[in-house]
Amino acid sequence: MNLHELIEPAAHAADAGGAGGGWIQFLFLGGFIAIFYFLLIRPQSKRRKEHQALVASLDKGDEVVTAGGVAGLVTNVDDDFVKVRIAPNVEIRVQKSSVGATLPKGTLKTLDEK
């Protein structure tokens, strides 16, 4: 008995039983890709688009909070940077992309009174 006689029956058995399993594995893989897309990629791209719209709509007089948590009033808007007044006679220049959110008008006055 040689090695070829031992391996040949196992190879034929694998061919007969493994034909239908490939489609099931393909469907599971497709399902995982769809779940990954809808739970991770799509929400992230939606947040990115919302942030890009926020940055594009920045205007002088807007009250903003930066990603670092600094709140202030926008005094000047350039192509890539904005100047933000954080206290009387104190302005900082930050990248537009670091603006995290805009605040409702009057929020800074409320914060100053506290």
N, C-alpha and C positions, 0 to 999 in steps of 0.2 A: 504494500500500500504506500503510495507516495503522497506528497503534500497536495498535489492537484486534485486527487480523488477526495480528499477531505474538504477542500475549500469549495469545490464546484456545487455540491448540494446546498450549501449555505448561501451561495450567491443566487441560485435559482429561487430559493425561498424568499430572499429579500426582494427580488424583482416582483414576485407575485403579490406579496402583502404590502409593499410600500407604495403602490401606484396611487391610491386614493388619499394618502396622508399629506401629500404635497399641497393639495388645494386647501386643506384645512389650515395648514401652517401659513399659507399665503394669506388666507382670510384673517387669521389672527394678527399677522404682521400689519396688514392694511388697517385693521381695527385699532391697533396700538398707535399707528401713525395718525389716524384721524383723531383719536383722543388727545394725543400730544399736541396736535395743531389747535384744536378747539380750546384746550385748557391752558396752554402756555403761549403759543406764538400769536394767535389772534388777539387776545387781550393786551399783550405787550405792544403790538403794533397800533392798537387803538389808543393806548395811553400815549404813545410816541406822537401820533397825529394830533391828539388833543394838546400836547405840550407845544408842538410846533405852531399850532394855531394861536395859542396863548402868547408865545414869544413874538409872533408876527403882528399881533394886535396891540403890543405895548405902545403906550402913548404918554406924553408929558402929562403929569397930574395923576397918574395911576398910583394907587397904593399897593405895594407888593411885598412879598416875603421871599427871600432868597432860599436856596437849598440849604444854606448854613443856618437859617433861622433868623436872619436879620430883617427887620421890618422897616420900610421907609417909603418915601414919596419919590417917584420918578421925576427928575428935573430935566433930563436931556436924553434923547435916544439917537444913537449912531447905528451904523450897519451891524456891528458885532457887540457893542457895549452899550450900557445904559448908566447914567449917573443917578444915584439914589441918595436923597437927603435922609440921614438917619437921626440927626439932631440939628438944632439951630447952628448954622455955619459949619456943618460937618457933612461932606458929601463923599461917597465912595463910588468907584467905577467898578462895575461887575459885568461879566459876560451875560449876554441875553439868555443863553442856555442855562445859566445858574438861577434864573428866576423860577421859583417853584410854584407860586400862585399869586393871583391878584386878590386884594381884599376889597370888601365893600367900602364905598366912600364914607369917611368919618371914623373908620376903625382906628386910625392913628391918634385922633383926638381923644377917643375913648381910652386908649392905652396910656396916653400922656397924663390923663386926669387921675389915673390910679396910683 
